[in-house]
């Protein structure tokens, strides 16, 4: 029996495997700078977040149709199912697709079709979260969000991603207020490359329900105490943190310390096609390194479920499955 978990920090576009990129490029007549699999794979050596984002956005050019989005969503959900994922809250970047001339309704329809297929085939429940680029003007995010709300597109929440340094959460205060006023959940990347102060801003100004990453909270003991007291969910992505040089090695990752401090931390895969593994690989990387007991693993799983946007009955059912997993050995 696999450990049942909720995946709360996963970018759909980050699940594009190199083989799929090249196949879709040929299928959609897209000319990429790297025509062979070997040349494409050679690009996956990142020095920081921006070096990854440059490749991430370039590869996204191969996504053209609703069918493309359905295909990659279903492919991710199959891999998630194999990792024990029972619920996913999937990120996508609307600005990345709108600037390429795609129709937002078709993008969302394709993703939703894939999510529905995943529910029917593997029982994976879902939420869909539109993430806005923090390096783009907040006015762009607001314009798109108004369209999403007014046209009643099928999203459940919004997030904030892309380049963190130099783009504090305060820039998006009005965007997040509008989202909350319209009944959408709100999350934000903070404290990955950016300072602990960005986490404070995300909580106090954006009034987020979850912090994505958040590892730099440890630089501010008062913030740590607050996060523990408020049980603010932190969605940590170990393999991503290493590949983007937020930490040097898995051994340097603060996960063990975060757990010991009582932070509500959970494990996720971020952009697994780029960072070396899906959720099971992220768990495998830290279990041995930090000698995580089955109870530790169950705590991480419970934190993921409790930090999700599932309703109370669904949470209770999934938490019962986690407890059954713990009691099965």
LUMRO-773885 format. One record per atom (N, C-alpha, C): x, y negated, z; residue in one letter. Coordinates in steps of 0.001 Angstrom, whole numbers, padded with zeros to 6 digits, always signed. Atoms other than C-alpha are relative to their C-alpha. Layout:
XYZa;...
END
This chain:
+000842+001200+000000x;+000000+000000+000000x;+000877-001249+000000x;-000765+001245+000068x;+001419-003380-001046x;-000553-001015+001004x;+000417+001068-000895x;+001341-006314+001355x;-000943-000941-000748x;+000942+000895+000695x;-001793-008324+000378x;+000334-001462+000317x;-000396+001399-000191x;-000928-011991-000143x;-000815-000914-000908x;+000530+001046+000870x;-002237-015241-001572x;+001189-000769-000566x;-001065+000807+000618x;+000017-017039-004054x;-000533-001406-000215x;+000507+001371-000044x;-000398-020773-003531x;+000903-001000-000721x;-000952+000911+000650x;+002631-022242-005303x;+000555+000696-001233x;-000349-000673+001245x;+002797-021006-008879x;-000448-000880-001171x;+000283+000824+001177x;+003020-023076-012078x;-000217+000908-001206x;+000296-000870+001142x;+001355-021378-015029x;+001085-000102-001065x;-000987+000190+001061x;+003822-022889-017483x;+001350+000605+000378x;-001236-000610-000465x;+006639-021484-015349x;-000010+001511-000046x;+000067-001455+000172x;+005484-017929-016080x;+000299+000404-001448x;-000297-000278+001408x;+006411-018221-019772x;+001337+000731-000109x;-001217-000785+000138x;+008924-015426-020292x;+000682-000310-001348x;-000713+000334+001239x;+011644-015957-022950x;-000527+000743-001225x;+000526-000762+001143x;+010282-013168-025159x;-001327-000568-000485x;+001293+000586+000362x;+006817-014742-025058x;+000197-001350-000674x;-000287+001309+000600x;+008248-018177-025856x;+000354+000165-001475x;-000430-000180+001390x;+009922-016917-029026x;-001125+000561-000860x;+001111-000560+000773x;+006904-014878-030099x;-001045-001057-000307x;+000987+001051+000232x;+004506-017795-029633x;+000542-001086-000933x;-000603+000977+000913x;+006947-020117-031408x;-000180+000452-001446x;+000200-000518+001345x;+006827-017869-034460x;-001463+000002-000405x;+001441-000087+000265x;+003080-017387-034209x;-000599-001370-000292x;+000567+001347+000136x;+002422-021136-033941x;+000857-000934-000842x;-000878+000781+000886x;+005153-022282-036369x;+000667-001164+000738x;-000721+000998-000796x;+007088-024139-033667x;+001489+000285-000122x;-001447-000165+000119x;+010797-024704-034285x;+000662-000423+001309x;-000691+000272-001255x;+012789-024458-031058x;+001492-000237-000247x;-001453+000228+000162x;+016403-025645-030570x;+000816+001268+000124x;-000719-001255-000219x;+017346-022072-029622x;-000795+001138-000632x;+000817-000959+000765x;+016106-019566-032237x;+000119+001456+000447x;-000161-001394-000399x;+017404-016378-030617x;-000194+000150+001500x;+000197-000274-001417x;+016711-014714-027292x;+001279-000276+000785x;-001269+000217-000691x;+020409-014871-026394x;+000253-001491+000204x;-000206+001450-000115x;+020598-018624-027109x;-000967-000610+001009x;+000986+000516-000950x;+017403-019259-025142x;+000396+000355+001430x;-000381-000412-001352x;+018545-017236-022135x;+001216-000769+000511x;-001201+000741-000401x;+021818-019164-022130x;-000331-001363+000600x;+000401+001308-000534x;+019859-022299-021212x;-000417+000072+001465x;+000590-000170-001334x;+018725-020841-017866x;+001034-000087+001125x;-001013+000223-001042x;+021693-022069-015831x;-000158-001436+000479x;+000422+001336-000413x;+020362-025017-013854x;+000926-000584+001056x;-000831+000699-000986x;+022389-027598-011950x;-000844-000742+001018x;+000911+000713-000903x;+019391-029347-010383x;-001417+000108-000561x;+001399-000056+000427x;+015638-029843-010696x;-000179-000542-001411x;+000207+000617+001304x;+015906-032127-013735x;+000497+000888-001135x;-000506-000873+001065x;+018011-029674-015734x;-000982+001119-000306x;+001059-000985+000216x;+015285-027093-015226x;-001182-000617-000733x;+001183+000630+000591x;+012489-029526-016105x;+000194-000277-001485x;-000254+000270+001418x;+014152-030430-019409x;-000313+001235-000847x;+000273-001242+000730x;+014006-026775-020523x;-001468+000385+000122x;+001394-000338-000298x;+010601-026209-018916x;-000949-000703-000971x;+000896+000762+000879x;+008951-028973-020949x;+000268+000281-001474x;-000304-000337+001397x;+010779-028086-024173x;-000673+001310-000404x;+000589-001311+000321x;+009585-024469-024025x;-001520-000042-000070x;+001454+000106-000031x;+006027-025554-023350x;-000600-000316-001371x;+000477+000368+001337x;+005784-026707-026972x;-000663+001162-000727x;+000540-001160+000718x;+004881-023146-028011x;-001468+000259+000344x;+001402-000186-000397x;+001513-023313-026210x;-000874-000951-000808x;+000785+000846+000902x;-001009-024545-028765x;-001506+000209+000106x;+001429-000310+000089x;-004383-022829-028438x;-000542+000501+001335x;+000638-000557-001196x;-006883-021786-025795x;+000399+001459+000183x;-000393-001410-000078x;-005959-018199-026646x;+001404+000161+000579x;-001349-000047-000571x;-002308-018928-025811x;-000059-000118+001519x;+000108+000212-001443x;-003282-020189-022365x;-000668+001188+000690x;+000619-001199-000564x;-005551-017218-021772x;+001014+001137+000072x;-000974-001093+000039x;-002777-014831-022782x;+001025-000125+001119x;-001054+000108-001013x;-000127-016252-020454x;-000584+000066+001413x;+000644-000113-001312x;-002609-016530-017566x;-000227+001460+000347x;+000239-001428-000237x;-003585-012875-017921x;+001310+000745+000239x;-001298-000651-000181x;+000065-011838-018256x;+000543-000274+001398x;-000451+000305-001370x;+000920-013649-015024x;-000800+000801+001019x;+000842-000678-000986x;-002030-012102-013190x;+000296+001491+000068x;-000415-001403-000033x;-000974-008600-014216x;+001237+000149+000873x;-001242-000068-000781x;+002481-009269-012775x;-000276-000317+001476x;+000362+000342-001375x;+000932-010865-009673x;-000668+001195+000686x;+000670-001194-000528x;-001291-007821-009182x;+001026+001042+000427x;-001054-000975-000322x;+001794-005623-009249x;+000793-000413+001232x;-000718+000515-001166x;+003276-007858-006511x;-000835+000003+001275x;+000865-000008-001165x;+000293-007494-004186x;-000848-001245+000166x;+000786+001240-000087x;-001321-010871-004921x;-001482+000318-000111x;+001443-000210+000007x;-005012-010831-004070x;-000770-001280-000308x;+000628+001297+000275x;-005746-014547-004489x;+001089-000930-000515x;-000980+000933+000556x;-003994-017205-006584x;-000616-001390-000118x;+000393+001398+000221x;-004199-020991-006615x;+001002-000560-000993x;-000887+000173+001141x;-002736-021734-010005x;+000137-001470-000381x;-000293+001363+000460x;-001049-025018-010989x;+000097-000020-001522x;-000343+000280+001396x;-001042-026428-014499x;+000210-001502-000130x;-000376+001404+000207x;+000299-029733-015874x;-000778-000602-001166x;+000775+000532+001119x;-002374-031539-017917x;+000767-001004-000854x;-000723+001006+000780x;-000037-034387-018934x;+000928+000637-001029x;-000919-000672+000919x;+002390-031946-020531x;-000704+000441-001272x;+000737-000496+001151x;-000331-030709-022855x;-000719-001125-000750x;+000649+001136+000657x;-002164-033953-023522x;+000988-000781-000858x;-000969+000786+000773x;+001017-035652-024677x;+000420+000726-001280x;-000278-000766+001230x;+001397-032873-027266x;-001222+000056-000906x;+001170+000083+000851x;-002043-033631-028644x;-001024+001096+000195x;+000976-001047-000259x;-003890-030685-027129x;-001254-000589+000645x;+001279+000430-000573x;-007513-030977-026035x;-000134+000609+001385x;+000015-000451-001385x;-007868-030757-022262x;-001029+001100+000234x;+001059-000988-000194x;-011124-028818-022424x;+000437+001377-000495x;-000454-001286+000541x;-009474-026111-024552x;+001082+000617+000889x;-001031-000498-000912x;-006479-025837-022238x;-000650+000650+001219x;+000645-000500-001216x;-008697-025409-019184x;-000857+001223-000305x;+000830-001155+000367x;-011073-023054-020993x;+000856+001256-000157x;-000880-001147+000167x;-008159-020794-021927x;+000501+000533+001333x;-000481-000432-001322x;-006772-020742-018377x;-001124+000670+000769x;+001150-000563-000727x;-010215-020117-016896x;-000379+001382-000532x;+000310-001317+000573x;-010820-017245-019305x;+000986+001039+000518x;-000999-000906-000545x;-007560-015682-018138x;-000240+000302+001467x;+000297-000201-001421x;-008460-016202-014482x;-001206+000919+000187x;+001185-000863-000090x;-011863-014619-015027x;+000342+001436-000365x;-000429-001344+000376x;-010204-011672-016735x;+000763+000650+001155x;-000739-000525-001138x;-007867-011288-013771x;-000905+000409+001146x;+000975-000352-001035x;-010822-011262-011400x;-000709+001303-000366x;+000732-001193+000434x;-012646-008660-013464x;+000884+001247+000008x;-000871-001174+000133x;-009637-006370-013996x;+000679+000405+001306x;-000809-000326-001181x;-007732-006638-010724x;-000572-000568+001300x;+000618+000536-001207x;-010045-008419-008301x;+000731-001186+000601x;-000751+001152-000512x;-007731-011436-007984x;-000888-001243-000062x;+000784+001236-000052x;-009754-014436-006831x;+000910-001187-000303x;-000828+001088+000492x;-008603-017866-007889x;-000574-001386+000287x;+000307+001425+000065x;-008578-021643-007684x;+000946-000581-001052x;-000814+000633+001039x;-007213-023981-010376x;+000318-001436+000416x;-000460+001301-000495x;-005156-027061-009485x;+000766-000730-001104x;-000667+000844+001000x;-004185-029835-011927x;+001091-000798+000699x;-001118+000721-000602x;-000724-031128-011020x;+000411-001178-000882x;-000402+001200+000732x;+000295-034650-012019x;+001496-000249+000148x;-001426+000327+000013x;+003799-035745-012955x;+000261-001216+000869x;-000323+001169-000822x;+005280-037997-010313x;+000942-000939-000742x;-000885+000894+000755x;+007801-039352-012865x;-000769-000858-001002x;+000844+000799+000897x;+004910-040699-014990x;-000767-001022+000841x;+000737+001012-000762x;+002952-043821-013996x;-001249+000586+000664x;+001199-000458-000705x;+000210-043256-011442x;-001253-000309-000801x;+001149+000358+000829x;-002139-044971-013898x;-000351+001127-000970x;+000234-001142+000885x;-001696-041999-016236x;-000743+001104+000736x;+000672-001028-000804x;-002671-039573-013475x;-001446-000387+000275x;+001355+000453-000325x;-005692-041681-012552x;-000921+000102-001218x;+000814-000070+001224x;-006903-041868-016146x;-000429+001438-000286x;+000313-001406+000264x;-006702-038102-016566x;-000935+000547+001069x;+000859-000483-001086x;-008249-037440-013167x;-001433-000486-000184x;+001365+000518+000242x;-011209-039689-013978x;-000688+000816-001088x;+000570-000815+001074x;-011714-037719-017179x;-000387+001384+000525x;+000288-001321-000569x;-011509-034410-015300x;-001265-000017+000841x;+001171+000111-000884x;-014097-035600-012796x;-001255-000335-000787x;+001193+000473+000712x;-016455-037415-015143x;-000516+001012-001008x;+000424-001020+000963x;-016478-034619-017718x;-000246+001355+000670x;+000301-001194-000806x;-016872-032062-014905x;+000793+001228-000452x;-000857-001127+000337x;-013924-029919-015918x;+000160+000912+001214x;+000007-001018-001055x;-013544-026721-013919x;+001346+000079+000708x;-001180-000063-000852x;-010721-027609-011540x;-000456-000078+001457x;+000336-000050-001424x;-010657-027148-007767x;+000807-000980+000832x;-000833+000914-000762x;-007945-029578-006747x;+001055-000635-000872x;-001115+000624+000708x;-004979-031722-007707x;+001270+000164+000828x;-001294-000044-000646x;-001281-031621-006927x;+000919-001039-000598x;-001006+000965+000449x;+001877-033636-007489x;+001297+000771-000170x;-001221-000777+000237x;+004983-032140-009110x;+000971-000773-000873x;-001056+000563+000832x;+007974-032793-011406x;+001063-000682+000860x;-001150+000613-000669x;+010988-034968-010492x;-000423-000684+001292x;+000423+000527-001294x;+010814-035816-006803x;+000759-001258+000411x;-000811+001118-000476x;+013694-038178-006060x;-000367-001302-000701x;+000338+001305+000557x;+012747-041808-006532x;-001469-000203-000294x;+001436+000097+000272x;+009027-041084-006831x;-000772+000403+001259x;+000635-000336-001278x;+007583-041217-003301x;-001503+000175-000139x;+001446-000227+000062x;+004028-040034-002628x;-000844-001272+000045x;+000791+001223-000128x;+002891-043571-001813x;-000463-000530-001353x;+000371+000467+001336x;+002797-044276-005559x;-001347+000561-000452x;+001194-000702+000464x;-000163-041898-005883x;-001136-000043+001024x;+000992+000074-001072x;-002237-042984-002894x;-001419-000155-000545x;+001341+000221+000551x;-005188-044210-004977x;-000491+001225-000768x;+000372-001199+000755x;-005153-041116-007197x;-000548+001067+000948x;+000411-001033-000944x;-005412-038797-004213x;-001265-000395+000747x;+001237+000454-000644x;-008076-040926-002559x;-001195+000284-000910x;+001084-000253+000957x;-010182-040652-005726x;-000321+001498-000066x;+000223-001452+000032x;-009692-036881-005802x;-000784+000454+001221x;+000688-000403-001230x;-010760-036490-002184x;-001448-000475-000002x;+001359+000545+000058x;-013783-038728-002727x;-000904+000849-000893x;+000778-000814+000939x;-014857-036372-005502x;+000064+001495+000326x;+000112-001366-000487x;-014565-033207-003444x;+001090+000952-000433x;-001089-000857+000440x;-011256-031933-004787x;+001006+000223+001124x;-001089-000270-000923x;-008587-030250-002699x;+001244-000758-000446x;-001204+000760+000333x;-005236-032058-002531x;+001233+000639+000637x;-001295-000523-000444x;-001676-030709-002286x;+001079-000833-000686x;-001085+000739+000650x;+001725-032178-003140x;+001343+000649+000286x;-001395-000367-000204x;+005331-031157-003681x;+000661-001115+000810x;-000726+000988-000809x;+007448-032883-001030x;+001068+000709+000811x;-001046-000556-000840x;+010699-032289+000784x;+000730+001170-000624x;-000847-000987+000690x;+012374-030108-001858x;+001334-000688-000283x;-001170+000866+000205x;+014897-032592-003289x;-000167-001307+000764x;+000271+001256-000695x;+013209-035592-001706x;+000148+000142+001505x;-000236-000021-001441x;+013681-036545+001964x;-001232+000388+000800x;+001099-000339-000906x;+011564-035584+004958x;-001073-001087+000004x;+000953+001109+000012x;+009935-039019+004717x;-001084+000213-001057x;+001005-000267+001032x;+008184-037857+001534x;-001087+000934+000526x;+000990-000884-000620x;+006483-035136+003570x;-000945-000811+000869x;+000817+000871-000851x;+005275-037742+006048x;-000978-000802-000853x;+000874+000780+000885x;+003913-039894+003219x;-001102+000872-000598x;+000998-000891+000604x;+002169-036917+001605x;-001126+000294+000985x;+001007-000299-001011x;+000389-036162+004874x;-000806-001242+000372x;+000674+001191-000523x;-000396-039690+006034x;-000682-000825-001076x;+000539+000867+001051x;-001023-041468+002720x;-000845+000766-001019x;+000772-000798+000961x;-002179-038733+000356x;-001001+000909+000705x;+000865-000851-000826x;-003830-036765+003188x;-000132+001403-000575x;-000016-001322+000614x;-002787-033467+001639x;-000377+001081+001010x;+000367-001160-000807x;-004013-030123+002910x;+001128+001026+000065x;-001161-000895+000038x;-000733-028347+002049x;+001192-000770-000519x;-001249+000516+000549x;+002896-029248+001424x;+000665+001105-000806x;-000725-000944+000846x;+004583-027489-001477x;+001501-000234+000170x;-001416-000007-000382x;+008218-026690-000581x;+000122-000422+001471x;-000065+000482-001383x;+008795-028838+002529x;+001221+000412+000789x;-001121-000546-000762x;+012148-027277+003427x;+000826-001077+000700x;-000808+001043-000628x;+013737-030632+004246x;-000669-000601+001234x;+000621+000445-001252x;+011331-031139+007128x;+000945+000212+001177x;-000896-000326-001099x;+014087-029617+009279x;+000964-001133+000320x;-000866+001157-000253x;+016027-032874+008945x;-000632-000983+000982x;+000728+000914-000874x;+013400-034576+011133x;-000690+000805+001100x;+000576-000822-001072x;+012768-032816+014482x;-001408-000429+000410x;+001341+000464-000366x;+009749-035008+015232x;-001022+000469-001025x;+000894-000487+001054x;+008211-034052+011889x;-000245+001490+000170x;+000164-001440-000228x;+008839-030376+012615x;-001020+000244+001107x;+000951-000151-001113x;+006998-030716+015931x;-001420-000297-000466x;+001327+000359+000501x;+004113-032395+014149x;-000565+001088-000915x;+000458-001037+000926x;+003924-029764+011397x;-000421+001259+000743x;+000359-001167-000811x;+003890-027008+014006x;-001322-000253+000725x;+001212+000322-000757x;+001221-028762+016077x;-001230+000000-000894x;+001136+000107+000922x;-000998-029401+013039x;-000164+001257-000846x;+000023-001225+000808x;-000200-026005+011467x;-000225-000326-001486x;+000035+000387+001409x;+000317-027672+008097x;+000675+001084-000843x;-000614-001032+000840x;+000899-024975+005453x;+001151-000551-000842x;-001164+000317+000818x;+004305-025089+003735x;+000235+001162-000960x;-000135-001074+000994x;+004603-023111+000483x;+001433+000030-000509x;-001437-000061+000255x;+008252-022109+000266x;+000303+000992-001122x;-000345-000808+001175x;+009890-020659-002874x;+001496+000288+000025x;-001427-000239-000229x;+013238-019047-001957x;+000858+000077-001263x;-000827-000139+001194x;+014530-018012-005391x;+000094-001309-000763x;-000007+001319+000634x;+013557-021393-006829x;+000976-000924+000700x;-000881+000893-000762x;+015392-023213-004041x;+001468+000283-000288x;-001386-000348+000323x;+018588-021307-004833x;+000341-000404-001430x;-000304+000289+001414x;+018366-021655-008626x;+000082-001490-000290x;-000030+001450+000216x;+017745-025407-008366x;+000949-000716+000950x;-001056+000533-000858x;+020543-025880-005834x;-000521-000798+001192x;+000485+000606-001240x;+018283-027062-003024x;+000702+000646+001187x;-000886-000703-000933x;+020204-024425-001041x;+001018+000764-000846x;-001060-000637+000783x;+023438-022725-002075x;-000277+001476-000273x;+000260-001436+000131x;+022450-019103-001449x;-001226+000349+000829x;+001115-000460-000834x;+019583-017096+000007x;+000396-000011+001473x;-000461+000000-001391x;+021686-016765+003164x;-000106-001378+000642x;+000083+001370-000515x;+021556-020560+003492x;-001439-000501+000095x;+001388+000466+000029x;+017782-020712+003117x;-000544-000136+001424x;+000496+000220-001368x;+015933-022105+006171x;-001220+000823+000377x;+001237-000733-000278x;+013078-019581+006025x;-000025+000590+001405x;-000022-000629-001327x;+014153-017676+009137x;-000176-001044+001094x;+000110+001064-000988x;+014555-020899+011097x;-001411-000564+000030x;+001353+000544+000081x;+011178-022165+009879x;-000991+000930+000696x;+000862-000977-000675x;+009494-018969+011020x;+000179-000059+001511x;-000282-000019-001424x;+011214-019044+014402x;-000523-001252+000699x;+000507+001245-000571x;+010125-022653+014940x;-001527-000038+000073x;+001456-000027-000011x;+006486-021704+014375x;-000653-000789-001112x;+000577+000691+001157x;+006056-023572+011093x;-000868+000973-000790x;+000948-000844+000741x;+003178-022271+008956x;+000504+000171-001433x;-000688-000178+001262x;+005427-021143+006145x;-000472+001280-000691x;+000325-001188+000798x;+004557-018730+003338x;+000900+000023-001226x;-000935-000215+001114x;+006451-017347+000327x;-000743+000055-001329x;+000624+000084+001328x;+005681-018038-003341x;+001081+000003-001073x;-000998-000209+001055x;+007346-017798-006738x;+000239-001206-000902x;-000267+001269+000679x;+007070-021349-008203x;-000040+000149-001523x;-000103-000178+001457x;+008289-020809-011810x;+000774+001296-000257x;-000740-001271-000085x;+009170-017100-011779x;+000755+000405-001249x;-000708-000371+001221x;+010160-016734-015424x;+001348-000710-000107x;-001218+000790+000046x;+012893-019320-014850x;+000932+000261+001186x;-000780-000049-001238x;+014045-018514-011324x;+000350+001405+000470x;-000515-001319-000311x;+014619-014786-011356x;-000938+000931+000720x;+000879-000990-000590x;+011501-013180-009997x;-001339-000505+000456x;+001362+000286-000442x;+007839-013038-009102x;-000079+000173+001517x;+000154+000048-001447x;+006424-012844-005608x;+000707+001155+000700x;-000661-001136-000629x;+007719-009352-004851x;+001506-000199+000062x;-001444+000254+000008x;+011246-010406-005832x;+000380-001043+001055x;-000269+000998-001034x;+011047-013447-003553x;-000041+000623+001393x;+000052-000708-001280x;+009968-011241-000646x;+001234+000884+000176x;-001144-000906-000094x;+012697-008716-001431x;+001284-000763+000321x;-001220+000780-000210x;+015339-011455-001456x;+000175-000414+001454x;-000116+000503-001380x;+014527-012628+002075x;-000157+001090+001057x;+000229-001049-000999x;+013453-009399+003808x;+001323+000568+000510x;-001271-000556-000411x;+016919-007908+003791x;+000936-001048+000581x;-000912+001048-000450x;+018776-011180+004195x;-000263-000424+001439x;+000356+000500-001331x;+016883-012199+007319x;-000569+001077+000915x;+000461-001127-000814x;+015993-008745+008604x;-001441-000226+000459x;+001398+000284-000333x;+012291-009575+008448x;-000729+001292+000341x;+000772-001165-000420x;+010200-007070+010373x;-001326+000044-000751x;+001333-000076+000612x;+006827-005851+009155x;-000916-001064+000592x;+000807+001059-000609x;+005255-008253+011638x;+000352-001359-000596x;-000403+001249+000668x;+007300-011121+010134x;-000658-000108-001367x;+000590+000014+001338x;+006079-010148+006679x;-001510-000228+000082x;+001437+000205-000174x;+002502-009971+007928x;-000308-001444+000368x;+000188+001417-000334x;+002867-013464+009441x;+000060-000849-001262x;-000106+000744+001255x;+004010-014786+006062x;-001246+000190-000858x;+001212-000275+000780x;+001048-013090+004380x;-001211-000698+000618x;+001131+000676-000664x;-001419-014382+006989x;+000053-001503-000248x;-000136+001440+000237x;-000028-017881+006570x;-000457-000378-001403x;+000426+000295+001374x;-000623-017686+002822x;-001522+000018-000107x;+001464-000102+000055x;-004229-016610+003318x;-000646-001184+000726x;+000578+001086-000791x;-004946-019167+006036x;+000237-001357-000650x;-000282+001253+000693x;-003366-021905+003919x;-000724-000159-001316x;+000704+000029+001292x;-005548-021069+000914x;-001304-000778+000107x;+001294+000681+000062x;-008777-022727-000192x;-001155+000985-000151x;+001091-000966-000077x;-010786-019533+000101x;-000991-000414+001080x;+000964+000274-001064x;-013991-019812+002087x;+000248+000946+001170x;-000289-000730-001236x;-014067-018430+005626x;-000244+001508-000121x;+000201-001452+000111x;-015630-015013+004823x;+001063+000690-000848x;-001021-000595+000868x;-013165-014361+001999x;+001351+000042+000705x;-001240-000002-000777x;-010264-015372+004227x;+000000+001146+001013x;+000091-001047-001021x;-011474-013025+006947x;+000212+001376-000616x;-000168-001298+000666x;-011660-010113+004492x;+001450+000244-000379x;-001386-000171+000421x;-008161-010727+003170x;+000927+000136+001213x;-000791-000143-001226x;-006732-011176+006659x;-000145+001409+000574x;+000208-001377-000458x;-008280-007824+007565x;+000858+000973-000803x;-000853-000846+000828x;-006404-006275+004648x;+001464-000107+000431x;-001377+000169-000489x;-003138-007775+005917x;+000201+000808+001274x;-000098-000756-001255x;-003792-006290+009354x;-000004+001500-000250x;+000034-001427+000352x;-004619-002926+007763x;+001360+000430-000545x;-001345-000298+000512x;-001283-003072+005892x;+000984+000159+001165x;-000906-000045-001142x;+000523-003798+009159x;-000203+001271+000820x;+000302-001179-000802x;-001224-000926+010895x;+000198+001317-000727x;-000096-001223+000810x;-000602+001540+008063x;+001351+000691+000149x;-001320-000614-000180x;+003012+002208+009093x;+000368-000005+001476x;
END
